[in-house]
Amino acid sequence: MQNDSERLSELSINHPSAWDIDQLRANWFVFVEALLKEEANLLIPSRRIRWQIEQTPAFQEVVSCWDKMEGSHRLDAWKRLLLAAEEACRTILPACVQCGECCRMGSPTLHLEDLVLLQSGKIPWDQLVTLRKGEPARSPFDGKPFVLPEERIKIREKEGLRECVFLISETDRCSIYVDRPLQCRAQACWDPIPARDTAELPFLLREHVFEGVDLLLEIIAGHETRCGFAVLSGAFEELSRSNGGNVQEVLRLLSYEEHFRQFVSDKFKIPAQNMELLFGRSFAWMTTLFGFRITEEPDGTRCLLV
Ligand code: SF4
């Protein structure tokens, strides 16, 4: 496996005058990565630095004219890009430039202050998911795993990714930017303090979202008692301890939780897409957290597989 400096020296064998536009972009990418390592400026994502420079008229002119440039002009243009990159590393704009980098590293957790965004429909409820007490989570600051001391409501992430659902991949733009949640507004890749301060503010809980709907709150409490994360976790611990002896109990639990959701959805006409806000992620989904998956036989029998 090559490291960045090896890639850099390999890419730099050719003189810029001989590069086509793809080679220019490849060298540019490697140069910025290497530069950031040298600057030890790792707080700022390299994509952010590249984005900032790539928006400048100077960069866009170089890229759009590269194919038509003479060799000596290409060398000058390349030098200008290198200087611009060094300058950008030193003078990162203290403002969000909507490069989308933060949004690719995880979706935001909502705070009480964000409730108004839900109530006004600016953030649709079906794009939210509740992570329940005891579930494993990742710190938004250093990515380290930790166990949630209490529930959190988050915006969904795209299937199989850590990317926020509101990030438009084609443009790197947030589709709710004007109405983005508090955490997004506080997040600043050039300064971690506002986001850390925000994490001290009260988080949004289901009791806030469904305040005044007592029946729903009772149902949520009932679901927590019978189907809390600790219940599932305990069942899987026993599965391991008993060497698979309680597999039927685990399957019964999964089935019970599924029926619970279905019953509430049918009875109160709650769309299926809103169930993850109401009850968090299903037990069936959570089996993957314990290294298992469920399969279903043609006769409907369920099996738990590693
Ligand atoms: S809500 Fe918008 S700003 Fe916040 S993480 Fe999602 S895409 Fe990014």
Residues whose N, C-alpha, C, O or C-beta is under 5 A from the ligand:
A	BS01	SF4	C103 G106 S107 P108 C164 F166 L167 C174 R180 C184
